[in-house]
Amino acid sequence: MGLQIFFSIPPPQIINGRPLTISNPLYITEALDDSPLLPADYRTKANALRAHFYPIEIDPSLTIEQKIPLMVEWWTGGHNLLIEHRCLNRNKLREIVAGAKLYLRLV
């Protein structure tokens, strides 16, 4: 009996993050932050979070250890905004994703 090898490809997942790539694609969090389907107050606060934390994320003078708690704070703040505004459900998320320029990045 010969050796049998089975390959399995995991299902696609939405990854919440902003890794820097050459093409600089739009990520799901940016699609949410900028979507006209979400309330203006949510977008204003989400973009204020991005304006504060994104420079920290790309600052080469900070170590990963310094950045991690700040990135957690950013992610938690964005998540709390969605909860506070009660503005996102599955159908709305589908609409936002369908209208956004998102790219699948295989890692």
KEBASE-173103 format. One record per residue (C-alpha): residue number from 1; residue in three letters; z, y, x. Coordinates in pm, 1 decimal. Each point is the difference from the previous one (the first is absolute). Example, Ala and Ser with C-alpha at 12.3 -4.5 7.8 and 13.67 -1.06 7.14 Angstrom:
residues 2
(1,Ala,(780.0,-450.0,1230.0)),
(2,Ser,(-66.0,344.0,137.0)),
This chain:
residues 107
(1,Met,(0.0,0.0,0.0)),
(2,Gly,(-100.2,340.4,136.7)),
(3,Leu,(214.2,308.7,28.5)),
(4,Gln,(-17.3,214.8,-311.1)),
(5,Ile,(66.7,372.0,27.9)),
(6,Phe,(47.6,215.4,-306.2)),
(7,Phe,(-29.7,375.9,11.3)),
(8,Ser,(159.3,219.3,-259.3)),
(9,Ile,(-63.9,369.6,-54.9)),
(10,Pro,(294.3,181.8,-154.3)),
(11,Pro,(-67.4,218.7,-305.9)),
(12,Pro,(-57.6,373.3,60.3)),
(13,Gln,(309.0,217.3,-7.0)),
(14,Ile,(54.6,371.3,-41.4)),
(15,Ile,(166.1,120.2,315.1)),
(16,Asn,(188.3,323.3,-30.4)),
(17,Gly,(-48.5,172.0,329.0)),
(18,Arg,(-207.8,243.9,195.4)),
(19,Pro,(-110.2,-166.9,322.0)),
(20,Leu,(-232.8,220.3,200.7)),
(21,Thr,(-352.0,-135.2,33.1)),
(22,Ile,(-326.3,141.0,127.3)),
(23,Ser,(-135.6,39.5,-353.7)),
(24,Asn,(322.8,160.8,-127.5)),
(25,Pro,(-29.2,-155.7,-348.1)),
(26,Leu,(194.9,114.9,-302.5)),
(27,Tyr,(299.2,-222.2,-68.3)),
(28,Ile,(153.3,-87.0,-334.5)),
(29,Thr,(291.3,240.8,45.4)),
(30,Glu,(-240.6,289.0,57.3)),
(31,Ala,(-200.6,-106.7,-304.4)),
(32,Leu,(319.5,25.5,-205.6)),
(33,Asp,(111.4,328.1,156.5)),
(34,Asp,(-333.1,168.3,-77.2)),
(35,Ser,(-93.4,-158.6,-332.1)),
(36,Pro,(-65.4,241.4,-287.9)),
(37,Leu,(114.2,-284.3,-229.2)),
(38,Leu,(359.8,58.8,109.5)),
(39,Pro,(203.6,310.0,-95.4)),
(40,Ala,(-45.6,315.2,207.7)),
(41,Asp,(372.9,13.6,76.4)),
(42,Tyr,(-14.5,-354.6,143.3)),
(43,Arg,(-303.2,88.0,215.5)),
(44,Thr,(165.2,318.0,129.0)),
(45,Lys,(317.4,-182.5,103.8)),
(46,Ala,(-188.7,-300.1,145.2)),
(47,Asn,(-222.2,228.3,207.2)),
(48,Ala,(307.2,189.3,122.2)),
(49,Leu,(142.9,-332.0,120.3)),
(50,Arg,(-328.0,-76.8,178.4)),
(51,Ala,(-10.8,347.0,157.9)),
(52,His,(351.1,-53.2,136.3)),
(53,Phe,(-18.7,-363.8,112.6)),
(54,Tyr,(-360.7,-52.5,110.5)),
(55,Pro,(36.1,217.6,312.8)),
(56,Ile,(304.2,-209.7,91.3)),
(57,Glu,(-198.1,-321.1,-49.2)),
(58,Ile,(-273.7,103.8,242.6)),
(59,Asp,(224.0,177.4,253.0)),
(60,Pro,(-54.6,-182.7,331.2)),
(61,Ser,(321.1,138.3,147.9)),
(62,Leu,(217.2,-198.7,-243.0)),
(63,Thr,(76.7,-368.1,50.5)),
(64,Ile,(-53.4,-262.2,-269.2)),
(65,Glu,(376.9,-32.3,-24.0)),
(66,Gln,(25.3,371.9,-78.0)),
(67,Lys,(-283.0,-12.5,-251.6)),
(68,Ile,(104.3,-304.5,-202.4)),
(69,Pro,(295.7,155.3,-187.6)),
(70,Leu,(-208.5,309.1,-76.0)),
(71,Met,(-291.0,-208.9,-129.2)),
(72,Val,(242.8,-193.6,-219.6)),
(73,Glu,(129.1,334.0,-130.3)),
(74,Trp,(-359.5,106.8,-76.4)),
(75,Trp,(-83.9,-326.1,-176.6)),
(76,Thr,(325.8,7.8,-197.7)),
(77,Gly,(-58.1,362.5,-99.9)),
(78,Gly,(-349.8,-79.1,-126.9)),
(79,His,(125.5,-303.9,-189.3)),
(80,Asn,(280.1,202.1,-156.2)),
(81,Leu,(-251.4,265.1,-110.0)),
(82,Leu,(-199.7,-262.7,-188.0)),
(83,Ile,(318.2,-122.3,-168.8)),
(84,Glu,(118.2,354.1,-78.9)),
(85,His,(-329.9,99.0,-160.3)),
(86,Arg,(-51.7,-332.8,-180.4)),
(87,Cys,(-369.5,65.0,42.7)),
(88,Leu,(-144.9,-324.9,131.0)),
(89,Asn,(-79.4,-326.6,-172.7)),
(90,Arg,(-250.6,-279.0,67.1)),
(91,Asn,(-279.1,156.7,-202.6)),
(92,Lys,(39.2,339.7,163.2)),
(93,Leu,(14.6,-162.0,344.3)),
(94,Arg,(-327.9,-179.6,-76.2)),
(95,Glu,(-159.6,331.9,-98.4)),
(96,Ile,(125.7,174.0,313.6)),
(97,Val,(-119.8,-278.1,229.7)),
(98,Ala,(-337.7,-19.4,-175.9)),
(99,Gly,(-54.3,373.0,55.7)),
(100,Ala,(125.8,14.1,360.0)),
(101,Lys,(-188.1,-57.5,322.3)),
(102,Leu,(208.4,-289.0,128.9)),
(103,Tyr,(-99.7,-237.8,277.2)),
(104,Leu,(106.1,-357.6,62.1)),
(105,Arg,(127.9,-39.1,351.8)),
(106,Leu,(30.5,-355.0,128.6)),
(107,Val,(276.2,-46.4,252.9)),
